[in-house]
Amino acid sequence: MPNTLIIGSGHFLPENIIDASHFQNAVFYDDNFNKIEKDNDEIIRKFTEITEIEERRYIDDDMLNSDMAAIASKRALEDAGMDGEQLDYIIAATNFGDIDTLGQQNFLPSLSAMVKNKLGIKNTKCINYDMVFGCPGWVEGMVLADIFIKSGQAKNILVVGSETLSRTTDPHDRNKMIFADGAGAVVVTATDNENVGILAHETLCFNGEEITYLENVHSLNPEADQTKKYMRMRGRKIYEFALKHVPDAMKATMDKANLGIDDIDRILIHQANAKMDYAIISRLHKLYDRTEYDHAVSPMTIQQLGNSSVATIPTMFDMIRKGEMKGQNFKENSHILFASVGAGMNINAMVYKFP
């Protein structure tokens, strides 16, 4: 049975660096639709203490999500030394597709179809799929790619995650400061070496009361246009949910691969917010009776790049792979654990071994 090997990667980050000053004049409301009377300096300071986010990137007004996805994908194909015509599938992870500056969403045509078009791929047998799965969408795209390759349906697949969350967030919601824009992509191919590539994965979907933890609803400002919808996050609920379920899913995936915590060289977790990510990694180690661990095992980009949803993990993967993160690298024959949680609520994890 063939296995799934990453042979190329690429990412795109908008040039617009957004720091705390961008939010100084915002008027924030709480979840009860009451205006927050605290000084914005205090609101921003407490936000930064919890999330560690100091900067994030926003897309240019004349760009779309599919533009970023196409750039990251082109870079991944070039890195793989592959012509796009050789692709059997394009899997594009997204939550909102293309969004204009007015916040209007567009899934017609699909994001993956737009990426294929902008890459100039003419091969009609190259099939395009959108993966709408919340923040775990890119990892789930990799899971789907692995299934296609192991079943013999495909040899070469592009998996890209791209999002423009700056255009989906309520300007009166403090959580707006978490979100960012960006794109990351990889090219995978079939290999006969079963000891490298994707070794195991696990996906869990909690779609009961958790369905409302991340959703599209009207503004927190009762005087704003209530017909327009924005992404709303119930942070405390998500934090508690993630700590309860994500570490177990990560361990279950490692168990499938017959690996223990000492076998894992790096953990690439979705960059949701620093406090939650640290807590998840700590809880995972406690499942192995470890109270301390080397924090280098779990690199972080959220401090400078914010939370770009499906793009956080592939962006970080590409940056490490190409030596763009100080003190971080992937070693030969090392095991990498990927994990993410997001809207749905959905959770997934994946173990990958470098050749």
MARKEPA-120520 format. One record per residue (C-alpha): y, z, x; residue in one letter. Coordinates in steps of 0.1 Angstrom, whole numbers, plus 2048, in hexadecimal, padded with zeros to 3 digits. Layout:
<sites>
YZXA;...
</sites>
This chain:
<sites>
800800800M;8227F780FP;83D811815N;86380F811T;87780E831L;89D80D835I;8A87F184CI;8CE7F0846G;8EA805838S;90F802831G;92B81481FH;94F80F814F;96A82A811L;98C822802P;9AA82681AE;9BE83C802N;9BA86080EI;9C38787F2I;9CC89B7FDD;9D88BA7EAA;9FB8AE7E7S;9EF8937CFH;9E98AE7B5F;A088C47BAQ;A198B779AN;9FB8B7784A;9FA8CB764V;9D88DA760F;9C68E8741Y;9A78FE73FD;9878F872CD;99790870DN;9B38EE70DF;9CD908718N;9E6900733K;9DF911754I;9FF92575CE;9F592C781K;A0891B79CD;9F88FA7A8N;9F89077CCD;9E19237C1E;9CB90C7ABI;9C68F47C8I;9C090F7E2R;9A591F7CDK;9958FD7C6F;9948F57EBT;9859177F3E;9689117DCI;9628EC7E1T;96F8E8805E;97D8C67FAI;99E8C080CE;99F89A809E;98F87E7F5R;9928587F3R;9A08447D6Y;99B81E7D1I;9B88067D2D;9C67FB7B0D;9BC7D67B6D;9977DF7BDM;9797E67A7L;95A7FA7ABN;9467DA7B0S;95D7D07CCD;9557F07DFM;9307EC7D7A;9307C87E4A;9417D2805I;9287EE80CA;90B7D7802S;9177BB819K;91A7D4836R;8F67E082FA;8E97BD82EL;8FA7B484FE;8EC7D485ED;8C97CA853A;8CE7A7860G;8C479A83EM;8D177D829D;8D8789805G;8C376C7F9E;8A477F805Q;8AA79B7EDL;8917A07D1D;8A67BB7BFY;8C97C97BFI;8CA7ED7B0I;8ED7F97ABA;8F281E7A3A;91182678ET;91D83C772N;93A827764F;936803772G;9577F2779D;97680576DI;9997F876DD;9B980C773T;9BB81474EL;99982574FG;98880A73BQ;963808744Q;9517E7748N;92B7E2749F;92C7BD73EL;9217AE755P;90E7CB766S;91A7DA787L;8FB7CD798S;9017A978BA;9257AB798M;9197B77BAV;90179A7BCK;91D7827B2N;9357907CBK;91B78D7E6L;9177697DDG;8F276B7D8I;8E474C7C6K;8BF7577C5N;8B77597A0T;89776D7A8K;8AC7897B6C;8AD7A1799I;8CA7B8793N;8C77DB783Y;8E07F677CD;8D5819781M;8E983076AV;8DB852772F;8F886977AG;8FF87379EC;8DA8717A7P;8DC84B7A0G;8DA83F7C4W;8BC8547CCV;8AC8497ACE;8B38257B6G;8A082C7D6M;88383A7C1V;88281A7ACL;8848047CBA;8668187D9D;8528127B9I;85A7ED7BAF;8507EA7DFI;8307FF7DCK;8257EB7BDS;82A7CA7D0G;8457BD7B9Q;85F7BC7D5A;8647BA7FAK;8897BD7FFN;8A17D27EAI;8C67DB7ECL;8CE7FE7DDV;8F38057DAV;9068237CBG;92B81E7C3S;9448307ADE;9698327A5T;96B855796L;99185779CS;99484077DR;97E856767T;98C87876BT;9A588B754D;9C6890767P;9C98B2756H;9A68BF762D;9A58D3782R;9838C3789N;9948A278FK;99A8AE7B2M;9758AD7B9I;96F8897B3F;97486A7C9A;96B8457CED;9548347E6G;93581F7EAA;9158217FFG;8F7809802A;8D6804813V;8BE7E7817V;8997F0815V;87A7DC81DT;8557DF81AA;8427EB838T;81D7EE83ED;82280F851N;81B82A838E;82684584FN;84B83C84EV;865836832G;864846810I;84885F810L;84D8727EFA;8668767D2H;86B88B7B3E;880886795T;88889E778L;89D897759C;8AA8B5745F;8B98A5726N;8BC8C270EG;8DB8D970DE;8E28CD730E;8ED8AC722I;9118B971ET;9158C7741Y;9258A674BL;93288E731E;94E878726N;96788A70EV;98C88B706H;9A789B71CS;9AB8C0720L;9CF8BC718N;9D18BE6F2P;9F28AA6F2E;9E288D705A;9D286E6F5D;9B287D6E6Q;9A285B6E1T;99F855706K;980863717K;97D87373AY;96188174EM;95D8A6747R;9498BE75DM;93E8E1753R;93D8EE777G;92D910772R;91190275CK;9098E7776I;90A901792Y;8F1918781E;8DB8FA777F;8DB8EC79AA;8D290C7ABL;8B6912792K;8A58F0794H;8B08DB7B3V;89F8F07CEP;87E8F07BCD;8808CA7B8A;8878C77DDM;8698DD7E6K;8538CA7CEA;85C8AA7E0T;8558B9802M;8338C67F5D;82A8A27EAK;83189780EA;81E8B481CN;83C8C182EL;84C8E3833G;8708ED83AI;86B8EB860D;8618C685CD;8828BC84DI;89C8B1867D;8B98A984FR;8C08B082AI;8D889781AL;8E38A77F9I;8FB8987E0H;91E8A37E9Q;9278B57C8A;93B8D27D6N;9368E67F5A;92F9087E4K;9138F97CFM;9048E57EBD;903903803Y;8F29177E7A;8D88FD7E0I;8CE8FA805I;8CD91F809S;8B79237EAR;8A09087F8L;89B91B818H;89593B805K;87792A7F4L;86992A818Y;87394E81ED;890943834R;8B0957831T;8C394384DE;8C391F857Y;8D690786ED;8F28F9858H;8F08D986CA;8D18D0859V;8E78C883BS;9058B3845P;9238B282DM;93D898827T;94D8A7808I;9698B881BQ;97A896824Q;96A87E80BL;9668927EBG;94B88B7D1N;9468667CBS;92786B7B6S;90B8527BDV;91D8487DEA;91C8697F0T;8F98687FEI;8F7843809P;91A846818T;91086582CM;8EF855836F;901836844D;91B84B856M;900860867I;8EA84286ER;907831880K;91384F893G;93385487FE;92D87A878M;932890895K;9138A489FG;8FD891887Q;8E187888DN;8BF86D881F;8A387289AK;88485C89DE;867868888N;87D881876S;87B88A851H;89988883BI;89B899819L;8B288A7FFF;8BC89D7DFA;8D48997C3S;8DD8A77A1V;8F5899786G;8FC88E762A;8E088E74AG;8D78A7759M;8C1895773N;8B38A1794I;8A188E7AFN;8958927D3A;88687B7EDM;87687F80FV;87B863828Y;86D86084BK;87E84C866F;86983587CP;
</sites>
